[in-house]
Amino acid sequence: MKVSKLWLVLSVSLLAAACSKQAEPTAAAPTAAAPVAAAPAASTEEKVLNVYNWPDYIAKDMLANFEKESGIKVNYQTFENNEALQAKLVAGNSGYDIVVPGAVFAKSQIEAGLLQKLDTAKIPNVKNLDSDIMGKLSKVDPGNSHLIPWAWSFTTVGINTKRVAKALGSTPMPENAWDLVFDAKYTSKLKSCGIAYLDSPTEIMPPALHYVGKDAYSNAAADHKLAADMLAKVRPDIRIFTSAMIDDFASGKACVALGWAGDFNIAKARAVENKSGEDLQVLLPKTGGLIFFDNLAITKDAKHPNNAHAFIDYFLRPDVSAALTNELGYPTANKASLEKVTPETAKNTAVFPPAADMAKMVSPSAFDNAGRESLSAVYTSFKKGK
């Protein structure tokens, strides 16, 4: 698949900026110099904000600090995949003010009028966003009028090095990491220690399509069938379809996983913290991983849009965005935050991939409704083993 050279430029600028700093982690606490943007004086909004985000995807003190400074009570709930969020939005009256859709779904949500335009006058810290990243995101959000990136990472393969080495025995590691989850030569051996897939068609089918040489975001049913034929060969070897990848990977339930680099980073840190002895590693496939964006958006029927804008502006402070990267291992689009990213995090290639690997990454895109239905049907049959 043709990959934009923009990612090469982006990765160099992000990594260079981050690695050149030697500052220690900065807490996400608000500073007196940059108060939370206040809602207009005439606003009659109650001091409440309802947020719907992915699990394990926020710095630990972010909400408490925002609530303390703004006086706005945050009701925070989580969803497991883009499909669950999509169902809520399509049904209407979700009750949420801020949601965090992936770029693969956001384009159709914008076109369907499920998300409202942002008022950037209420988000002065929008100036901190990286113009290169926002240019890439404009492919799904023309004019950057609806979305503010929360974090980005890439879909790839994670391994438990000791368990994988034992399971493979005399078989050497493949040159392309995707083989570990898509080639029966390897999965037939690795099933003994457990293979885990994310449980979502729009997370599994794109890398499968990429692996068989097709556009990762193809809407063609024939391409989906080709990916399905490949997946059918490894289906007997897959132990877990999970929405709790961090826990399953960190605990050793799976020795190989197809998931998000950011989640693998969290799992690795959790294994170290728990002193489990599990040696986890994030791999960078020879043919490239799949870049993704998760984005802050305000629902069309949000009851507290001014509070939502205030939270977005708060998140875009350099120290607040950097806290998310330092704690979770997910980069943000906040260019001003890079000087507050710890040297250890800045040097982590699973957070900021090297330029050569970034150049191979598949850029994010979206499926149309027919393509998504086809993907879901193929994935459901695959998961059932039919």
Buried (B, 14 or more C-beta within 10 A) or exposed (E): BEBBEBBBBBBBBBBEBBBEBEEEBBBBBBEEEBEBBEBEEEEEBEEEBBBBBBBBBBBEBBBEBBBEBBEBEBEEEBBBBBBEBBEBBEEEEBEBBBBBBBBBBBBBBBEEEBBBEBEBEBBEBBEBBBEBBBEBBEBBBEEBEBBBBBBBBBBBBBBBEBBBBEBBEEEEBBEBBBBBBBBBEBBEBBBBBBBBBBBBBBBBBBBBBBBBEBBBBBBBBEBBEBBBEBBBBBBEBBBBBBBBBBBBBBBBBBBBBBBBBBBBBBBBBBBBEEEEEBBBEBBBBEBBBBBBBBBBBBBBBBBBBBBBBBBBBBBBBBBBBBBBBBBBBBBBBBBBBBBBBBBEBBEBEBBBBEBEBBBBBBBBBBBEEEBBBBBBBBBEBBBEEE
